[in-house]
Amino acid sequence: MCFVPSQAQYSSSDINYSSVKWSDRKLRFDDFKAIKPVNAKTASRISVYGRMKSQKKKVDNIKYNYYTWDNFMFQFRSWMDAESMTETRLKHCQNQFDLYEVMLRKLAIEYPLRNKEIYELYEDLQIRFDTEIDWMNIVTDNGNDAHAVDSIANDLAIELAKAELNPKDMAEGYVPIPFALMYDFGVLTQVLPSDYISMSCGFSLGCGMVLRNILIGGDLDVSFGKWKKHVDDPKGVIGKDALLINGGLTGYLGYNVYDSKKLSLTPFIGLGLRSVNGGEKYEEYREKNKSDKVDYSSFSFGAGVMFDFKFGREIDFRNRTLGVETDEKSIRVKPYLSFTRYGNGIGWTPALNVCVGVNLKAFWMKKKE
């Protein structure tokens, strides 16, 4: 993405073949390919522009996405009076090129901190740059005063030698807004101390939202095991060792009691519906397009704790619609004790459900006021 508000006629071929990138080399006399206008008041002119690029960097196990800028000098819009091609004047033009690099670096830092769109900040930079160039031309007598040119070059060298932009500094002072979204998926095992139902294994999918410390969400799980006993049902028969399919839909309400950079603890209670099925229905009870398995469903309730072991965070400063977008990844271990009362003599069935998987949390951060 390239922002050149006053020079929209630039094409990609201009950028690729008619420009000098600041990071590649210093300016040379033959970089000034334009013809000096008749009414020009200065002996040289340098045309510069910035092209925005997306940058990624990992610091302290946090991945940052942000914008930086490449700095270019457009050769066919830059000129130097043939009679004034001196090393001092070339250094004067290099100072202008260096100044633009310093300003673009500051723009990369300012963007996350300012409540302005990027193109607005770029236009502000262009205005400030033109003002600085006018001042530079005055104090250097349009590049003729070697002492003044050298003094400005030394000051700019100090600015350019400063440490590279640390995106960690950009995140200073940002705090999460009180709303977040969560998604998790993992493998599930259910230990069922029942005369009828064996231990089962499967998978679980969940989602939820966080409002301050309160977590509201739900899980859908399916697991597979075996029936431990023969079951005679008025609608069919379940044989011993028949395939058991255990499913559940559970809503939960939790409260976060501990949250650090590495670990989060959230006790919760759950309410929902659980079902088990297996065997086969008698012919007269089978219905078209429905399962021919004997099934039992019932209300279920329980409680548990979510242990989130955090292993990665990504902060994106590029899109700030709701704030600075942040994604957090963690290994979620979720033990959950549930109680379900099935019919046909199976009775109350406690179950220790343990789910281990990956949790993804998305939230936004804003500057602390």
Phi, psi and chi 1 to 4 in degrees:
 res  aa     phi    psi   chi1   chi2   chi3   chi4
   1 MET       -  128.9 -174.6  179.6  -65.2      -
   2 CYS  -125.9  123.0  178.4      -      -      -
   3 PHE  -102.0  108.9  -69.8   91.7      -      -
   4 VAL  -134.3   74.5 -168.8      -      -      -
   5 PRO   -57.6  -37.4  -21.9   32.2      -      -
   6 SER   -96.4    2.0   62.1      -      -      -
   7 GLN  -139.0   56.0  -61.5  169.3  -13.1      -
   8 ALA   -71.6   -6.6      -      -      -      -
   9 GLN   -80.1   -1.5   69.4  -86.9   22.5      -
  10 TYR   -65.6  135.9  -71.3  173.4      -      -
  11 SER  -109.1  169.6   67.1      -      -      -
  12 SER   -63.6  -32.5   59.3      -      -      -
  13 SER   -67.9  -34.9   60.3      -      -      -
  14 ASP   -59.6  -46.3  -67.4  -28.6      -      -
  15 ILE   -66.6  -41.6  -66.1  173.1      -      -
  16 ASN   -78.0  -33.5  -66.9  -29.6      -      -
  17 TYR  -118.4   -8.8  -56.6  111.6      -      -
  18 SER  -125.3   29.5  -57.0      -      -      -
  19 SER  -141.2  162.4   57.8      -      -      -
  20 VAL  -117.2  125.7  178.8      -      -      -
  21 LYS   -85.0  131.7 -170.8  174.9 -179.6 -179.2
  22 TRP   -55.2  -41.5 -176.8   88.6      -      -
  23 SER   -74.1  -11.1   57.9      -      -      -
  24 ASP   -82.2  -44.6  -72.3  -13.6      -      -
  25 ARG  -169.2  174.5   60.5  174.6  174.8   83.7
  26 LYS   -79.9  163.5  -63.5  -74.4 -172.3  178.4
  27 LEU   -72.5  151.6  -65.5  178.1      -      -
  28 ARG  -124.7  164.9  -58.9 -169.8  -61.6 -113.7
  29 PHE   -61.9  -36.2  -72.4  115.0      -      -
  30 ASP   -76.9    0.4   59.0    0.2      -      -
  31 ASP   -76.7  -16.7  -70.4  -35.5      -      -
  32 PHE   -93.0   92.7  -62.6   81.8      -      -
  33 LYS  -100.9  -10.1  -59.7 -177.9 -177.9  -62.6
  34 ALA   -80.2  159.8      -      -      -      -
  35 ILE   -91.5  133.9  -61.4  174.2      -      -
  36 LYS   -63.5  127.0  177.1 -177.3  175.8 -178.7
  37 PRO   -63.5  150.7  -20.9   32.5      -      -
  38 VAL   -63.0  -38.6  176.1      -      -      -
  39 ASN   -92.0   15.3   59.9  -13.3      -      -
  40 ALA   -67.5  137.1      -      -      -      -
  41 LYS   -96.5  -10.0  -63.0 -179.4  179.8 -179.7
  42 THR  -118.9  162.9   58.9      -      -      -
  43 ALA   -85.3   -8.1      -      -      -      -
  44 SER  -155.3  160.3   61.8      -      -      -
  45 ARG  -151.6  134.6  179.4 -175.3 -175.0  -85.9
  46 ILE  -117.3  130.0  178.1  173.3      -      -
  47 SER  -103.8  120.7  177.2      -      -      -
  48 VAL  -125.5  157.5  -68.0      -      -      -
  49 TYR  -156.5  158.3   59.2   92.8      -      -
  50 GLY  -113.6  141.6      -      -      -      -
  51 ARG  -117.7  118.9 -176.2  165.0   63.0 -176.9
  52 MET   -73.9  144.4 -170.0  168.4   63.5      -
  53 LYS  -141.5  155.1   64.7  178.3 -179.2 -179.8
  54 SER   -87.0  135.6 -177.4      -      -      -
  55 GLN  -125.1  143.3 -172.4   85.1    2.2      -
  56 LYS  -125.7  138.5  -69.0 -175.9  178.1 -179.2
  57 LYS  -152.5  139.9 -171.5  172.3 -176.2  179.9
  58 LYS  -106.9  124.7 -164.4  169.2 -173.9  178.5
  59 VAL  -133.2  123.8 -179.0      -      -      -
  60 ASP    52.6   45.4  -64.5  -22.8      -      -
  61 ASN    66.7   16.0 -155.8   35.1      -      -
  62 ILE  -116.1  128.8  -60.7  177.0      -      -
  63 LYS   -94.0  126.6 -175.5 -175.9  -67.0 -175.8
  64 TYR  -109.5  134.5  -64.4   89.0      -      -
  65 ASN  -114.7  125.8  -63.6  -49.9      -      -
  66 TYR  -156.3  172.6   55.4   98.3      -      -
  67 TYR   -99.4  137.8  -72.9  131.2      -      -
  68 THR  -127.8 -178.7   57.7      -      -      -
  69 TRP  -132.4  141.0  -62.3   78.5      -      -
  70 ASP   -96.3  140.0  -78.2  -28.5      -      -
  71 ASN  -108.0  126.9 -178.7   12.4      -      -
  72 PHE  -127.0  146.9  -65.4   90.2      -      -
  73 MET  -108.0  123.8  175.5  -95.3 -150.5      -
  74 PHE   -87.3  111.7 -170.0   33.5      -      -
  75 GLN   -65.6  -42.1  -66.4  169.5  -55.7      -
  76 PHE   -81.0    5.4  -76.4   98.7      -      -
  77 ARG  -120.5    8.5  -65.9 -175.7   64.4   90.7
  78 SER  -116.3  139.0  -59.1      -      -      -
  79 TRP  -142.3  160.2   48.2  -95.7      -      -
  80 MET  -144.2  132.1 -176.1 -179.1  -67.6      -
  81 ASP   -58.9  125.6 -169.2  -21.3      -      -
  82 ALA   -57.3  -30.7      -      -      -      -
  83 GLU   -80.2   -6.9  -61.4  176.9   -4.1      -
  84 SER  -118.8   20.5  -56.2      -      -      -
  85 MET   -79.0   85.7  -73.7 -171.9  173.7      -
  86 THR  -117.5  160.7   64.0      -      -      -
  87 GLU   -61.9  -34.7  -69.3  -61.6  -32.3      -
  88 THR   -65.3  -42.1  -61.7      -      -      -
  89 ARG   -69.1  -37.6 -174.3  166.7  -57.5  -77.7
  90 LEU   -62.7  -40.1 -177.7   61.4      -      -
  91 LYS   -66.1  -35.0 -167.8  171.1 -172.8  178.7
  92 HIS   -60.9  -42.9  174.4   61.8      -      -
  93 CYS   -68.8  -37.3  -68.5      -      -      -
  94 GLN   -63.9  -35.9 -178.3   65.7   50.3      -
  95 ASN   -59.9  -40.5  -76.9  -13.9      -      -
  96 GLN   -65.8  -41.1  -63.5  176.4   40.2      -
  97 PHE   -62.7  -43.0 -157.9   14.5      -      -
  98 ASP   -65.6  -39.2  -68.2  -13.5      -      -
  99 LEU   -60.4  -42.0  171.9   63.9      -      -
 100 TYR   -64.4  -36.8 -156.8   62.3      -      -
 101 GLU   -63.1  -44.1  173.6   68.0   17.8      -
 102 VAL   -60.4  -43.0  170.4      -      -      -
 103 MET   -68.5  -36.6  -63.5 -179.7   75.3      -
 104 LEU   -67.0  -37.3  -73.3  175.2      -      -
 105 ARG   -63.9  -40.5  -68.2 -175.5 -174.2 -176.0
 106 LYS   -67.9  -33.7  -69.9 -178.7  178.6  179.4
 107 LEU   -62.8  -39.4  176.0   58.5      -      -
 108 ALA   -60.4  -34.3      -      -      -      -
 109 ILE   -77.7  -38.5  -60.3  173.4      -      -
 110 GLU   -68.7  -34.0  -72.8  177.4    4.7      -
 111 TYR   -54.1  -48.9  174.3   57.3      -      -
 112 PRO   -67.0  -20.0  -18.5   32.8      -      -
 113 LEU   -95.8  -14.2  -53.2  177.2      -      -
 114 ARG  -106.7  141.7  -60.2  -83.3  -64.3  -82.8
 115 ASN   -88.1   58.1 -170.0   26.2      -      -
 116 LYS  -139.0  153.6  -83.5 -171.1  176.3 -176.3
 117 GLU   -70.8  157.8  -64.0  -64.0  -26.9      -
 118 ILE   -64.1  -37.1 -168.6   67.3      -      -
 119 TYR   -68.6  -29.8   69.3   87.3      -      -
 120 GLU   -68.4  -41.8  -65.6  178.7  -63.9      -
 121 LEU   -65.6  -35.9  -67.6  173.9      -      -
 122 TYR   -67.0  -40.1 -173.4   83.0      -      -
 123 GLU   -64.2  -39.1  -71.2  177.6  -12.7      -
 124 ASP   -61.4  -40.6  -68.4  -15.4      -      -
 125 LEU   -61.8  -42.0  178.5  145.5      -      -
 126 GLN   -60.5  -40.9  -66.2  -72.7   71.3      -
 127 ILE   -65.6  -45.3  -65.2  171.8      -      -
 128 ARG   -63.8  -37.9  -65.0 -160.3  -50.6  -88.5
 129 PHE   -64.1  -45.0  177.7   71.0      -      -
 130 ASP   -60.8  -39.6  -69.3  -20.0      -      -
 131 THR   -64.1  -44.1  -57.9      -      -      -
 132 GLU   -63.7  -37.6  -70.1  -71.1  -26.8      -
 133 ILE   -67.3  -40.6  -67.2  -56.0      -      -
 134 ASP   -59.1  -43.7  -69.6  -19.4      -      -
 135 TRP   -63.2  -43.3  172.0   84.9      -      -
 136 MET   -62.4  -39.4 -167.8  179.7  -69.2      -
 137 ASN   -65.4  -36.7  -75.7  -30.4      -      -
 138 ILE   -68.7  -50.3  -67.7  173.0      -      -
 139 VAL   -72.1  -20.0  -61.2      -      -      -
 140 THR  -104.5    7.8   63.5      -      -      -
 141 ASP    53.1   50.9 -172.0   22.2      -      -
 142 ASN    56.8   36.9  -71.1  -44.8      -      -
 143 GLY    87.5   11.2      -      -      -      -
 144 ASN   -92.1  -23.2  -68.3  -46.6      -      -
 145 ASP   -88.2  100.9 -173.6  -23.2      -      -
 146 ALA   -62.1  -38.7      -      -      -      -
 147 HIS   -63.2  -45.3  177.2   73.6      -      -
 148 ALA   -66.3  -39.5      -      -      -      -
 149 VAL   -62.4  -44.1  170.1      -      -      -
 150 ASP   -64.8  -38.4  -71.2  -18.2      -      -
 151 SER   -63.8  -43.7  176.9      -      -      -
 152 ILE   -65.1  -40.2  -67.7  173.6      -      -
 153 ALA   -60.9  -39.7      -      -      -      -
 154 ASN   -65.3  -42.7  -68.7  -25.9      -      -
 155 ASP   -62.1  -42.8  -68.4  -19.7      -      -
 156 LEU   -67.8  -35.3  -71.0  170.3      -      -
 157 ALA   -62.2  -36.9      -      -      -      -
 158 ILE   -64.6  -44.1  -65.9  172.8      -      -
 159 GLU   -62.5  -43.5  -72.0  -69.5  -35.0      -
 160 LEU   -71.9  -21.9  -67.3  170.6      -      -
 161 ALA   -84.2   -6.6      -      -      -      -
 162 LYS   -64.4  158.1  -70.8 -178.9  177.8  178.4
 163 ALA   -56.8  150.1      -      -      -      -
 164 GLU   -60.7  150.7 -176.5 -176.9   -3.3      -
 165 LEU   -53.1  124.2  168.6   64.8      -      -
 166 ASN  -101.6  109.9 -173.6  -11.4      -      -
 167 PRO   -61.6  -19.6   21.7  -32.8      -      -
 168 LYS   -61.6  -35.4 -176.8  177.8  178.7 -179.4
 169 ASP   -67.1  -29.8  -63.1  -24.5      -      -
 170 MET   -66.8  -28.0  -62.3  164.4   60.8      -
 171 ALA   -85.7   -6.3      -      -      -      -
 172 GLU   -61.9  132.8  -70.9  -66.3  -29.4      -
 173 GLY    87.6   -3.1      -      -      -      -
 174 TYR   -89.5  138.6  -83.8   89.6      -      -
 175 VAL  -129.6  149.6  -67.4      -      -      -
 176 PRO   -67.6  143.0  -17.3   30.2      -      -
 177 ILE   -74.0  159.7   65.2  173.6      -      -
 178 PRO   -77.2   16.7   25.9  -33.8      -      -
 179 PHE  -128.1  137.9  175.5   77.4      -      -
 180 ALA  -149.5  158.2      -      -      -      -
 181 LEU  -114.6  146.5  -62.1  174.0      -      -
 182 MET  -135.4  144.1  -59.0  179.5   74.1      -
 183 TYR  -137.6  141.9  -48.3   88.6      -      -
 184 ASP  -146.5  151.5   64.0   81.9      -      -
 185 PHE  -147.4  145.0   53.8   92.2      -      -
 186 GLY  -170.5 -177.7      -      -      -      -
 187 VAL   -95.9  149.9  -66.6      -      -      -
 188 LEU  -131.8  138.8  171.3   74.1      -      -
 189 THR  -127.2  140.8 -178.9      -      -      -
 190 GLN  -121.7  117.3  -67.8 -176.5  -40.5      -
 191 VAL   -92.9  113.9 -178.5      -      -      -
 192 LEU  -117.4  100.6  -60.1  161.6      -      -
 193 PRO   -76.6   71.6   28.2  -32.2      -      -
 194 SER  -128.4  150.7  166.8      -      -      -
 195 ASP   -70.5  -18.6  -67.3  -23.1      -      -
 196 TYR  -107.3  -36.0  -69.7   87.8      -      -
 197 ILE  -112.6  129.6  -59.1  171.9      -      -
 198 SER   -88.9  174.5   70.7      -      -      -
 199 MET   -61.8  142.7 -176.4  179.6   74.7      -
 200 SER  -130.9  157.3   59.0      -      -      -
 201 CYS  -132.4  145.4  -63.1      -      -      -
 202 GLY  -171.0 -141.1      -      -      -      -
 203 PHE  -140.8  164.3   61.7   89.5      -      -
 204 SER  -140.2  142.3  171.7      -      -      -
 205 LEU  -125.3  138.2  -60.8  173.7      -      -
 206 GLY  -146.8  161.2      -      -      -      -
 207 CYS  -150.0  162.6   64.0      -      -      -
 208 GLY  -172.1  174.5      -      -      -      -
 209 MET  -135.8  150.5   62.0  178.9 -177.4      -
 210 VAL  -116.9  130.2  179.0      -      -      -
 211 LEU  -122.5  104.9 -175.2   60.3      -      -
 212 ARG    57.3 -115.6  -59.4 -169.6 -173.4  -80.4
 213 ASN   -99.2    0.1  -69.6  -20.6      -      -
 214 ILE   -93.3  129.7  -61.3  174.2      -      -
 215 LEU  -112.6  126.7  172.3   62.6      -      -
 216 ILE  -123.4  127.4  -58.0  172.7      -      -
 217 GLY  -163.7 -168.5      -      -      -      -
 218 GLY  -156.3  158.2      -      -      -      -
 219 ASP  -130.5  144.8  -82.8  -19.3      -      -
 220 LEU  -122.2  123.2  174.4   65.2      -      -
 221 ASP  -133.1  150.3   64.3   79.2      -      -
 222 VAL  -137.9  132.9  177.8      -      -      -
 223 SER  -140.6  163.6   57.3      -      -      -
 224 PHE  -131.0  138.1  -54.7   90.0      -      -
 225 GLY  -154.3 -148.7      -      -      -      -
 226 LYS  -135.5  154.2  -70.6 -175.8  178.0 -178.6
 227 TRP   -82.1  132.4  -74.1   88.5      -      -
 228 LYS   -87.4  -18.6  -65.5  165.2   67.0  174.2
 229 LYS  -136.7  156.2  -72.4 -179.4   66.2  172.4
 230 HIS   -72.3  136.3  179.9   90.3      -      -
 231 VAL  -125.5  124.1  178.0      -      -      -
 232 ASP   -99.4  119.6  -73.3  -43.5      -      -
 233 ASP  -118.3  147.3 -172.4   88.0      -      -
 234 PRO   -55.2  -23.0  -26.4   35.0      -      -
 235 LYS  -104.6   -3.0  -66.1 -176.3  178.5 -178.0
 236 GLY   171.8 -168.1      -      -      -      -
 237 VAL  -132.3  137.0  175.0      -      -      -
 238 ILE  -116.0  118.4  -57.4  175.1      -      -
 239 GLY   -85.5  155.6      -      -      -      -
 240 LYS   -60.8  139.8 -178.1 -177.8  177.8 -178.1
 241 ASP    71.8    9.0  -66.2  -30.5      -      -
 242 ALA   -67.5  154.3      -      -      -      -
 243 LEU   -62.9  130.2  175.7   65.0      -      -
 244 LEU  -106.9  127.1  165.4   71.8      -      -
 245 ILE  -113.7  118.7  -58.6  177.9      -      -
 246 ASN  -113.1  122.7 -167.0  -22.2      -      -
 247 GLY  -131.6  155.3      -      -      -      -
 248 GLY  -152.8  148.4      -      -      -      -
 249 LEU  -127.6  113.3 -179.9   62.4      -      -
 250 THR  -127.8  130.9  -54.8      -      -      -
 251 GLY  -100.1  145.0      -      -      -      -
 252 TYR  -138.6  156.1   53.4   79.5      -      -
 253 LEU  -129.5  122.3  176.0   66.5      -      -
 254 GLY  -129.0  167.9      -      -      -      -
 255 TYR  -138.7  122.9 -172.0   84.0      -      -
 256 ASN   -75.3  122.3 -178.4 -100.9      -      -
 257 VAL  -106.5  -14.2  -64.5      -      -      -
 258 TYR  -153.3  133.8  178.9   77.3      -      -
 259 ASP  -149.4  116.8 -171.1   27.6      -      -
 260 SER  -129.4 -172.9   68.4      -      -      -
 261 LYS   -68.0  -23.1  -69.2 -176.9  178.0 -179.5
 262 LYS  -112.7  -26.3  -63.3  -66.6 -176.0  179.8
 263 LEU  -143.9  142.9  175.9   64.7      -      -
 264 SER  -133.6  136.6  177.0      -      -      -
 265 LEU  -120.3  127.5  -61.6  177.7      -      -
 266 THR  -137.4   97.1  -52.1      -      -      -
 267 PRO   -66.8  150.2  -16.8   30.8      -      -
 268 PHE  -152.9  160.4   67.4   93.1      -      -
 269 ILE  -117.1  150.7   57.2  172.9      -      -
 270 GLY  -132.7  145.0      -      -      -      -
 271 LEU  -133.6  141.7  -59.5  172.7      -      -
 272 GLY  -179.8 -154.6      -      -      -      -
 273 LEU  -129.1  133.0 -178.4   69.7      -      -
 274 ARG  -123.6  150.8  -61.3 -149.4   62.6   83.3
 275 SER  -144.7  149.7   66.7      -      -      -
 276 VAL  -132.1  148.5  -68.0      -      -      -
 277 ASN  -147.5  168.7   65.9   44.1      -      -
 278 GLY   169.5 -177.4      -      -      -      -
 279 GLY    61.5 -154.6      -      -      -      -
 280 GLU  -143.4  143.9  -66.3 -173.9    0.9      -
 281 LYS   -77.8  155.4  -70.6 -178.2  179.8  178.8
 282 TYR   -67.2  155.6  -62.6  131.9      -      -
 283 GLU   -55.5  -40.6 -172.5   68.4   32.4      -
 284 GLU   -70.2  -14.0   60.2  -91.6   28.4      -
 285 TYR  -102.7   -1.5  -69.1  102.0      -      -
 286 ARG   -78.2  139.9  -63.9 -175.9 -178.2 -177.8
 287 GLU  -121.3  143.9  -61.1  180.0   31.1      -
 288 LYS   -61.2  137.8 -170.5  176.0 -179.5  179.8
 289 ASN    66.7   13.1  -62.1  -33.2      -      -
 290 LYS  -122.8  163.4  -70.2 -171.8  177.2 -178.9
 291 SER   -63.5  142.0  171.7      -      -      -
 292 ASP   -95.2   12.4   58.9   -1.8      -      -
 293 LYS   -88.2  150.4  -56.2  -65.5 -177.0 -176.3
 294 VAL   -77.3  126.8  178.1      -      -      -
 295 ASP  -131.0  152.5   61.3   85.6      -      -
 296 TYR  -130.5  129.1  -57.8  102.2      -      -
 297 SER  -128.0  149.5  -59.9      -      -      -
 298 SER  -163.5  161.5 -178.0      -      -      -
 299 PHE   -63.8  142.1  170.0   76.2      -      -
 300 SER  -135.6  147.6  178.5      -      -      -
 301 PHE  -145.9  162.5   65.2   93.4      -      -
 302 GLY   176.0 -167.2      -      -      -      -
 303 ALA  -153.4  157.8      -      -      -      -
 304 GLY  -166.9 -169.9      -      -      -      -
 305 VAL  -138.0  138.6 -179.3      -      -      -
 306 MET  -100.7  123.3  -62.1  177.0 -171.7      -
 307 PHE  -107.6  112.6  -61.8   86.7      -      -
 308 ASP  -106.6  111.0  -68.4  -36.2      -      -
 309 PHE   -96.6  103.8  -59.8   92.4      -      -
 310 LYS   -75.3  136.6  -56.3  174.2 -174.3  179.5
 311 PHE  -132.3   -1.3   65.8   88.0      -      -
 312 GLY  -168.1  143.4      -      -      -      -
 313 ARG  -139.6  142.6  176.0  179.5  -76.8 -165.2
 314 GLU  -128.8  126.7 -173.4  168.3  -20.6      -
 315 ILE  -115.3  125.6  -59.4  176.7      -      -
 316 ASP  -116.0  111.3 -164.6  -25.4      -      -
 317 PHE   -89.0   -0.8  -71.7   98.0      -      -
 318 ARG   -78.4  -42.0  -63.0  169.4  -60.4 -179.7
 319 ASN  -109.3  117.5 -175.3   -2.1      -      -
 320 ARG  -119.9   34.4  -55.9 -178.8  -56.5  168.9
 321 THR   -59.5  -49.0  -55.6      -      -      -
 322 LEU  -105.0   -3.2  -62.4  176.9      -      -
 323 GLY   135.2 -167.9      -      -      -      -
 324 VAL   -79.4  117.0  174.4      -      -      -
 325 GLU   -72.8  134.6 -175.7  177.3  -27.7      -
 326 THR  -134.7  131.7  -53.4      -      -      -
 327 ASP  -117.8  135.6  -62.7  -39.6      -      -
 328 GLU  -125.8  131.0 -168.1  173.9   80.4      -
 329 LYS  -112.2  142.2  -57.6  179.3 -178.2   68.0
 330 SER  -151.4  156.1   59.8      -      -      -
 331 ILE   -87.9  118.7  -61.6  -63.4      -      -
 332 ARG  -101.3  123.6  171.3  166.0  -74.5 -175.9
 333 VAL  -111.1  119.9  179.3      -      -      -
 334 LYS  -129.4   90.8 -176.6  169.0   62.7  174.8
 335 PRO   -78.8  138.4   25.7  -29.1      -      -
 336 TYR  -148.7  120.9  169.0   55.3      -      -
 337 LEU   -95.8  122.3 -177.3   62.8      -      -
 338 SER  -122.8  158.3   63.7      -      -      -
 339 PHE  -132.2  127.9  -61.1   87.8      -      -
 340 THR  -137.4  137.1  -50.1      -      -      -
 341 ARG  -108.7  107.1 -172.4  178.1 -173.5  -81.0
 342 TYR   -91.2  155.5  -62.7  111.4      -      -
 343 GLY   -85.0 -173.1      -      -      -      -
 344 ASN    58.5   37.1 -161.6   37.4      -      -
 345 GLY    85.4   -4.8      -      -      -      -
 346 ILE   -68.7  -41.0  -62.3  176.5      -      -
 347 GLY    76.0 -161.5      -      -      -      -
 348 TRP   -66.6  132.9  -77.0  102.4      -      -
 349 THR  -129.6  101.2  -56.4      -      -      -
 350 PRO   -76.7  151.3   27.8  -32.0      -      -
 351 ALA  -146.5  134.4      -      -      -      -
 352 LEU   -97.3  108.9  175.8   60.1      -      -
 353 ASN   -98.3  128.5  -48.8  -88.7      -      -
 354 VAL  -125.3  117.7 -179.6      -      -      -
 355 CYS  -115.1  131.0 -179.1      -      -      -
 356 VAL  -124.4  123.2  179.4      -      -      -
 357 GLY  -165.0 -162.6      -      -      -      -
 358 VAL  -108.1  133.3  177.1      -      -      -
 359 ASN  -114.0  133.3  174.9 -105.1      -      -
 360 LEU  -115.3  126.0  -54.7  176.0      -      -
 361 LYS  -120.7  127.2 -179.1  179.5  179.1 -178.6
 362 ALA  -117.5  126.8      -      -      -      -
 363 PHE  -148.2  177.3   58.5   96.7      -      -
 364 TRP  -127.6  150.2  -65.4  -96.0      -      -
 365 MET  -121.0  147.7  -62.3 -167.0  -58.3      -
 366 LYS  -132.0  158.3  -71.2 -166.9  173.7 -177.9
 367 LYS   -63.4  131.4 -162.4   71.3  176.2  176.3
 368 LYS   -68.3  129.1 -172.8  176.2 -178.8  179.9
 369 GLU   -85.0      -  -64.3 -179.4   -3.3      -
